[in-house]
Amino acid sequence: MKHLGLALMTLLFAACTADNYDTGDGKYSYLRADFVEAHTVASGKIDYAITDDGDSVSLNPVVSASWATKRDSIYRALLYYNKVENSSDEAVGISRVPVLSYRQVTDKDTIHTDPLVFESAWISRNKKYLNIGFAIKTGKSDDTGTKQTIGMMCDSVVTNADGTHDLFLRMVHNQNGVPEYYTSHGFVSVSTHGITSGYTIHLSVNTYHGMVNKIYGLK
């Protein structure tokens, strides 16, 4: 959902669970969780995925994902699966990871920087994404249509004398009047398409304990 020049995403948190988890050499002994680009063989059906490490994960049977509505398309996701040697892998669960784009905003734009919980961030091994783990405070609202939104804005891009670039990004968040009763965790990915080697990303996030500033280099 685009709003005021920002790519804002309604916060959706899908839980992936494995019931009756066994310790030792049980059904879920080889359970893995990877950020992936997941491919749909049909609407709502994912047949394979490529991990951020570049590994191909063939899924048999296919895994259902109601949010993956378009056939023969790629979706960003967090995949839980059992790694099976010399065979197709078994999916245990999958949840969509929103991908945020960004752009510079104008003085006319209204920017919400309500605090959230910053947990982690890292550049994916394939250098296609900046992944961010975070949490928000949420609760039941009297207005069922009220949703929180998050997004990413670009404050500036600085070109240095040596030809390198500094990209200053700010994570934005609109609490939108939603009560802050409990904590809900999630992930987003920021596409680094068009950001080449020689760029340094400066990420700023307003948290409940003040501003957090992180730096990530692309080499």
Residue frames as qw, qx, qy, qz and C-alpha x, y, z in Angstrom:
[[0.000, 0.891, 0.453, 0.000, 0.00, 0.00, 0.00],
 [0.445, 0.227, -0.005, 0.866, 1.58, 3.29, -1.05],
 [0.241, -0.889, -0.389, 0.033, 0.91, 6.36, 1.05],
 [0.159, -0.967, 0.124, 0.158, 2.60, 9.76, 0.92],
 [0.439, 0.760, -0.479, -0.003, 5.35, 8.56, -1.36],
 [0.245, -0.476, 0.822, -0.196, 6.39, 5.72, 0.96],
 [0.621, -0.003, -0.739, -0.260, 6.00, 2.01, 0.51],
 [0.413, -0.327, 0.556, -0.643, 3.93, 1.23, 3.59],
 [0.475, -0.031, -0.863, -0.173, 3.00, -2.30, 4.51],
 [0.707, -0.468, 0.028, -0.530, 0.12, -3.26, 6.77],
 [0.113, -0.473, 0.838, -0.249, 1.60, -5.39, 9.51],
 [0.911, -0.025, -0.204, -0.357, 0.74, -9.03, 9.07],
 [0.143, -0.522, 0.818, -0.196, 2.28, -11.64, 11.34],
 [0.886, 0.040, -0.321, -0.331, 1.77, -15.29, 10.39],
 [0.519, -0.538, 0.639, -0.180, 2.76, -17.93, 12.90],
 [0.725, 0.303, -0.599, -0.154, 4.46, -21.08, 11.70],
 [0.559, -0.480, 0.571, -0.362, 4.28, -23.87, 14.21],
 [0.543, 0.195, -0.808, -0.117, 5.27, -27.50, 14.33],
 [0.739, -0.433, 0.138, -0.498, 2.95, -29.32, 16.71],
 [0.961, -0.237, 0.143, -0.009, 4.23, -32.21, 18.82],
 [0.350, 0.787, -0.499, 0.100, 7.86, -31.30, 18.33],
 [0.970, -0.203, -0.068, 0.114, 10.12, -34.27, 18.97],
 [0.190, -0.835, 0.508, 0.090, 13.62, -34.04, 20.36],
 [0.618, -0.243, 0.722, 0.194, 16.40, -36.32, 19.22],
 [0.072, -0.129, 0.765, 0.627, 16.06, -38.03, 15.86],
 [0.361, 0.502, 0.700, -0.357, 12.35, -37.29, 15.47],
 [0.467, 0.691, 0.517, 0.192, 10.20, -35.86, 12.73],
 [0.142, 0.979, 0.036, 0.140, 11.50, -32.32, 13.18],
 [0.747, -0.465, 0.145, 0.451, 15.11, -33.16, 14.04],
 [0.511, 0.034, 0.375, 0.773, 16.35, -31.62, 10.80],
 [0.126, 0.890, 0.438, -0.021, 14.04, -28.61, 10.81],
 [0.430, -0.023, 0.118, 0.895, 15.52, -25.53, 9.13],
 [0.136, 0.879, 0.377, -0.257, 14.31, -21.97, 8.77],
 [0.461, -0.056, 0.347, 0.815, 15.54, -19.92, 5.80],
 [0.289, 0.689, 0.082, -0.659, 14.63, -16.65, 4.16],
 [0.482, 0.126, 0.764, 0.410, 13.73, -17.54, 0.60],
 [0.398, 0.302, -0.269, -0.824, 12.30, -16.48, -2.71],
 [0.479, 0.144, 0.846, -0.186, 9.39, -18.91, -3.08],
 [0.203, 0.130, -0.625, -0.742, 7.92, -19.97, -6.44],
 [0.623, 0.205, 0.489, -0.576, 4.23, -20.70, -7.01],
 [0.141, 0.013, 0.898, 0.417, 3.29, -23.56, -9.30],
 [0.167, -0.593, -0.670, -0.414, -0.37, -22.54, -8.89],
 [0.258, -0.649, 0.053, -0.713, -2.33, -20.00, -6.90],
 [0.668, -0.574, 0.249, -0.403, -1.61, -20.63, -3.22],
 [0.984, -0.088, 0.112, 0.106, 0.80, -23.51, -3.94],
 [0.017, 0.859, -0.506, -0.077, 4.59, -23.25, -3.58],
 [0.986, 0.152, -0.071, 0.016, 6.71, -25.96, -5.19],
 [0.786, 0.047, -0.163, 0.594, 10.26, -24.72, -4.66],
 [0.201, -0.978, -0.009, 0.050, 12.29, -21.94, -3.12],
 [0.652, 0.435, -0.258, 0.564, 15.75, -20.42, -3.39],
 [0.581, -0.689, -0.264, 0.344, 17.38, -19.55, -0.08],
 [0.012, 0.986, -0.159, -0.057, 19.47, -16.44, 0.56],
 [0.526, -0.532, 0.606, 0.271, 22.48, -18.76, 0.55],
 [0.370, 0.492, -0.573, -0.541, 21.64, -19.77, -3.03],
 [0.179, -0.038, 0.983, -0.027, 20.42, -23.28, -2.22],
 [0.514, -0.076, -0.469, -0.714, 17.43, -24.71, -4.10],
 [0.317, 0.003, 0.814, -0.486, 14.71, -26.28, -1.94],
 [0.415, -0.077, -0.686, -0.593, 12.35, -28.58, -3.85],
 [0.414, -0.081, 0.584, -0.693, 9.11, -29.16, -1.92],
 [0.578, -0.043, -0.683, -0.445, 7.12, -32.38, -2.25],
 [0.220, 0.720, 0.623, 0.214, 4.30, -32.17, -1.42],
 [0.162, 0.529, 0.082, 0.829, 3.87, -28.51, -2.29],
 [0.201, -0.342, -0.596, 0.698, 3.17, -26.15, 0.58],
 [0.015, 0.781, 0.561, 0.274, -0.01, -24.08, 0.76],
 [0.258, -0.278, -0.182, 0.907, 0.21, -20.30, 1.14],
 [0.213, 0.759, 0.614, -0.052, -3.06, -18.40, 0.74],
 [0.047, -0.862, 0.026, 0.505, -1.21, -15.07, 0.33],
 [0.236, -0.335, 0.672, 0.616, 0.69, -16.33, -2.74],
 [0.588, 0.500, 0.436, -0.463, -2.18, -15.70, -5.12],
 [0.521, 0.705, -0.286, -0.388, -0.42, -15.47, -8.49],
 [0.963, 0.079, 0.228, 0.124, 0.69, -18.53, -10.44],
 [0.769, 0.313, 0.060, 0.554, 4.33, -18.78, -11.60],
 [0.012, -0.899, 0.093, -0.429, 5.43, -15.88, -9.40],
 [0.583, 0.109, -0.550, 0.588, 8.10, -15.26, -6.77],
 [0.459, -0.810, -0.141, -0.338, 7.29, -14.28, -3.18],
 [0.175, 0.505, -0.633, 0.561, 9.58, -13.34, -0.32],
 [0.817, -0.422, -0.218, -0.327, 9.04, -15.70, 2.60],
 [0.212, -0.529, 0.763, -0.306, 10.42, -17.40, 5.68],
 [0.825, 0.075, -0.469, -0.306, 10.34, -21.16, 5.06],
 [0.510, -0.437, 0.686, -0.279, 10.43, -23.84, 7.75],
 [0.858, 0.296, -0.313, -0.281, 11.29, -27.24, 6.32],
 [0.816, -0.356, 0.448, 0.086, 12.89, -30.60, 6.94],
 [0.270, 0.691, -0.597, -0.305, 16.03, -31.06, 4.88],
 [0.924, 0.017, 0.368, -0.100, 15.95, -34.50, 3.26],
 [0.202, -0.541, 0.683, 0.448, 19.09, -35.89, 1.65],
 [0.054, -0.078, 0.875, 0.476, 18.72, -37.15, -1.94],
 [0.023, 0.563, 0.821, 0.090, 15.01, -36.32, -2.01],
 [0.088, -0.671, -0.244, -0.694, 12.52, -33.48, -2.07],
 [0.124, 0.084, -0.593, 0.791, 12.34, -31.48, 1.14],
 [0.264, -0.594, -0.758, -0.052, 9.31, -31.40, 3.42],
 [0.051, -0.477, 0.055, -0.875, 7.80, -28.01, 4.24],
 [0.265, -0.363, -0.772, 0.450, 6.58, -27.55, 7.80],
 [0.023, 0.852, 0.429, -0.299, 5.34, -23.99, 7.46],
 [0.420, 0.256, 0.244, 0.836, 5.82, -20.78, 5.54],
 [0.050, -0.827, -0.394, 0.397, 5.07, -17.12, 6.24],
 [0.461, 0.749, 0.192, 0.435, 5.23, -14.15, 3.92],
 [0.474, -0.444, -0.085, 0.756, 7.93, -11.53, 4.49],
 [0.290, 0.921, 0.240, -0.098, 6.84, -8.09, 3.27],
 [0.628, 0.094, 0.177, 0.752, 9.34, -6.40, 0.97],
 [0.042, -0.887, -0.210, 0.410, 9.68, -2.65, 1.48],
 [0.550, 0.489, 0.177, 0.654, 10.77, -0.32, -1.26],
 [0.317, -0.684, -0.223, 0.618, 11.86, 3.21, -0.52],
 [0.391, 0.625, 0.263, 0.623, 12.12, 6.64, -2.07],
 [0.217, -0.050, -0.269, 0.937, 12.93, 10.15, -1.02],
 [0.037, -0.738, -0.670, 0.067, 9.94, 12.05, 0.30],
 [0.160, 0.586, 0.136, 0.782, 8.96, 15.67, -0.09],
 [0.026, 0.094, -0.476, 0.874, 8.35, 18.32, 2.54],
 [0.572, -0.159, -0.133, -0.794, 4.62, 17.86, 2.01],
 [0.691, -0.094, -0.710, -0.096, 4.69, 14.26, 3.17],
 [0.594, -0.610, 0.263, -0.455, 3.56, 13.39, 6.68],
 [0.563, 0.296, -0.752, 0.176, 6.04, 10.98, 8.25],
 [0.767, -0.554, 0.045, -0.319, 5.16, 8.86, 11.28],
 [0.472, 0.425, -0.703, 0.319, 8.10, 7.65, 13.35],
 [0.749, -0.515, 0.123, -0.399, 6.30, 6.02, 16.27],
 [0.163, -0.572, 0.798, -0.094, 8.65, 3.78, 18.26],
 [0.948, 0.039, -0.229, -0.218, 8.99, 0.03, 17.74],
 [0.721, -0.524, 0.442, 0.098, 11.35, -2.69, 18.94],
 [0.535, 0.666, -0.506, -0.118, 14.47, -3.22, 16.82],
 [0.910, -0.304, 0.281, -0.039, 15.80, -6.77, 17.13],
 [0.619, -0.257, 0.555, 0.493, 18.28, -7.41, 14.30],
 [0.575, 0.772, -0.014, -0.272, 19.23, -6.54, 10.74],
 [0.538, -0.365, 0.631, 0.423, 21.62, -8.00, 8.19],
 [0.448, 0.543, -0.431, -0.564, 22.42, -8.05, 4.50],
 [0.953, 0.098, 0.240, -0.158, 21.43, -11.36, 2.91],
 [0.629, -0.332, 0.553, 0.433, 24.29, -13.46, 1.61],
 [0.532, 0.447, 0.560, 0.451, 23.09, -12.97, -1.96],
 [0.202, -0.243, -0.015, 0.949, 23.09, -9.19, -1.28],
 [0.072, -0.435, -0.641, -0.628, 19.55, -8.85, -2.63],
 [0.447, -0.738, -0.396, -0.313, 17.92, -7.80, 0.65],
 [0.029, 0.343, -0.576, 0.742, 18.44, -5.97, 3.89],
 [0.557, -0.420, -0.703, -0.137, 16.51, -8.13, 6.37],
 [0.130, -0.408, 0.382, -0.819, 15.11, -6.54, 9.52],
 [0.462, -0.385, -0.794, 0.087, 13.74, -8.30, 12.58],
 [0.113, -0.285, 0.215, -0.927, 11.53, -6.13, 14.77],
 [0.174, -0.463, -0.852, 0.172, 8.54, -6.13, 17.07],
 [0.181, -0.432, -0.134, -0.873, 5.58, -3.85, 17.63],
 [0.135, 0.159, 0.732, -0.649, 3.29, -3.23, 20.54],
 [0.353, -0.168, -0.576, -0.718, -0.27, -4.10, 19.66],
 [0.186, 0.191, 0.801, -0.536, -3.67, -5.00, 21.04],
 [0.127, 0.554, 0.795, 0.213, -7.34, -5.23, 20.21],
 [0.016, 0.065, -0.011, -0.998, -8.84, -1.97, 18.99],
 [0.411, 0.473, 0.568, -0.534, -12.48, -0.93, 19.08],
 [0.533, 0.674, -0.177, -0.480, -12.06, 0.01, 15.43],
 [0.857, -0.029, 0.497, 0.132, -11.46, -3.31, 13.68],
 [0.673, 0.693, 0.133, 0.221, -10.38, -1.49, 10.53],
 [0.112, -0.938, 0.327, -0.017, -7.46, 0.26, 12.25],
 [0.948, 0.089, -0.032, 0.304, -4.08, -1.15, 11.25],
 [0.390, -0.752, 0.299, 0.438, -0.50, -0.21, 12.00],
 [0.760, 0.637, -0.007, 0.128, 1.79, 0.44, 9.06],
 [0.572, -0.573, 0.319, 0.493, 5.51, 0.41, 8.55],
 [0.652, 0.747, 0.073, 0.106, 7.66, 1.64, 5.72],
 [0.687, -0.255, 0.153, 0.663, 11.09, 2.79, 4.65],
 [0.265, 0.959, 0.097, -0.034, 12.08, 6.28, 3.61],
 [0.724, 0.194, 0.005, 0.662, 15.28, 7.61, 2.11],
 [0.247, -0.863, -0.137, 0.420, 16.59, 10.71, 3.88],
 [0.210, 0.873, -0.332, -0.289, 19.48, 11.23, 1.46],
 [0.930, 0.159, 0.127, 0.305, 22.11, 9.69, -0.78],
 [0.167, -0.898, 0.306, 0.267, 25.63, 11.08, -0.49],
 [0.863, 0.438, -0.059, 0.243, 28.20, 10.56, -3.25],
 [0.585, -0.703, 0.196, 0.355, 31.74, 10.63, -1.92],
 [0.161, 0.823, -0.427, -0.338, 34.90, 11.84, -3.67],
 [0.226, -0.359, 0.886, 0.188, 36.16, 8.27, -4.09],
 [0.437, 0.053, -0.663, -0.606, 33.00, 7.24, -5.95],
 [0.192, -0.248, -0.921, 0.231, 31.40, 5.40, -3.04],
 [0.353, -0.478, -0.294, -0.749, 27.90, 6.22, -1.81],
 [0.002, -0.089, -0.783, 0.616, 26.19, 6.53, 1.56],
 [0.381, -0.397, -0.591, -0.590, 22.47, 5.71, 1.55],
 [0.096, -0.064, 0.621, -0.775, 20.57, 6.98, 4.59],
 [0.449, -0.342, -0.703, -0.433, 17.36, 5.04, 5.28],
 [0.248, -0.169, 0.555, -0.776, 14.84, 5.53, 8.05],
 [0.200, -0.315, -0.923, -0.092, 12.30, 2.93, 9.13],
 [0.306, -0.193, 0.079, -0.929, 8.93, 4.59, 9.68],
 [0.208, -0.292, -0.925, 0.122, 6.01, 3.35, 11.76],
 [0.372, -0.321, -0.071, -0.868, 2.47, 4.57, 12.33],
 [0.067, 0.070, 0.894, -0.437, 0.93, 3.16, 15.52],
 [0.300, -0.259, -0.547, -0.737, -2.36, 4.60, 14.24],
 [0.535, -0.361, 0.193, -0.739, -4.01, 4.52, 17.65],
 [0.823, -0.073, -0.555, -0.101, -3.69, 0.74, 18.08],
 [0.648, -0.715, 0.183, -0.188, -3.38, -0.16, 21.80],
 [0.395, 0.585, -0.676, 0.212, 0.05, -1.29, 23.03],
 [0.812, -0.430, 0.176, -0.353, -0.88, -4.25, 25.22],
 [0.860, -0.233, 0.422, 0.168, 1.52, -6.94, 24.04],
 [0.053, -0.657, 0.570, 0.491, 4.47, -7.53, 21.71],
 [0.873, 0.382, 0.296, -0.070, 4.24, -9.10, 18.26],
 [0.402, -0.520, 0.552, 0.513, 7.39, -10.07, 16.35],
 [0.744, 0.610, 0.266, -0.060, 7.98, -10.01, 12.61],
 [0.526, -0.247, 0.439, 0.686, 10.39, -9.52, 9.72],
 [0.517, 0.819, 0.112, -0.222, 10.56, -7.30, 6.67],
 [0.692, -0.030, 0.362, 0.624, 13.05, -7.22, 3.81],
 [0.177, 0.853, -0.059, -0.488, 14.25, -4.12, 1.99],
 [0.835, 0.442, 0.216, 0.246, 15.14, -4.75, -1.63],
 [0.370, -0.659, 0.294, 0.585, 18.68, -3.65, -2.48],
 [0.634, 0.493, 0.480, 0.353, 17.96, -3.74, -6.21],
 [0.295, 0.876, 0.084, 0.372, 19.95, -0.96, -7.82],
 [0.393, -0.859, 0.326, -0.046, 22.29, -0.64, -4.84],
 [0.838, 0.411, -0.317, 0.167, 25.64, -1.83, -6.13],
 [0.791, -0.219, -0.211, 0.531, 29.02, -2.53, -4.61],
 [0.334, 0.244, -0.080, 0.907, 30.47, 0.55, -2.99],
 [0.393, -0.616, -0.196, -0.653, 27.28, 1.59, -1.22],
 [0.205, -0.032, -0.777, 0.594, 27.02, 1.85, 2.55],
 [0.398, -0.596, -0.532, -0.452, 23.53, 1.69, 4.05],
 [0.036, 0.119, -0.561, 0.819, 22.86, 3.75, 7.17],
 [0.418, -0.482, -0.702, -0.318, 19.68, 2.50, 8.85],
 [0.099, -0.189, 0.459, -0.862, 17.89, 4.53, 11.54],
 [0.461, -0.434, -0.739, -0.231, 15.06, 3.11, 13.65],
 [0.287, -0.477, 0.292, -0.778, 13.18, 4.94, 16.40],
 [0.548, -0.185, -0.811, 0.090, 12.76, 2.54, 19.33],
 [0.541, -0.762, -0.316, -0.162, 11.25, 2.74, 22.81],
 [0.693, -0.546, -0.016, 0.469, 14.80, 3.30, 24.09],
 [0.061, -0.782, 0.239, 0.572, 15.77, 5.98, 21.60],
 [0.648, 0.670, -0.239, -0.271, 17.16, 6.08, 18.08],
 [0.794, -0.218, 0.510, 0.250, 19.12, 3.05, 16.85],
 [0.425, 0.793, -0.319, -0.299, 21.61, 3.62, 14.02],
 [0.823, -0.130, 0.518, 0.196, 23.18, 0.72, 12.12],
 [0.255, 0.727, -0.456, -0.445, 25.62, 0.61, 9.20],
 [0.840, 0.104, 0.529, 0.062, 25.79, -2.11, 6.52],
 [0.044, 0.640, -0.510, -0.573, 28.31, -2.14, 3.70],
 [0.881, 0.404, 0.219, -0.109, 27.83, -3.70, 0.28],
 [0.248, -0.640, 0.613, 0.391, 31.10, -5.02, -1.14]]
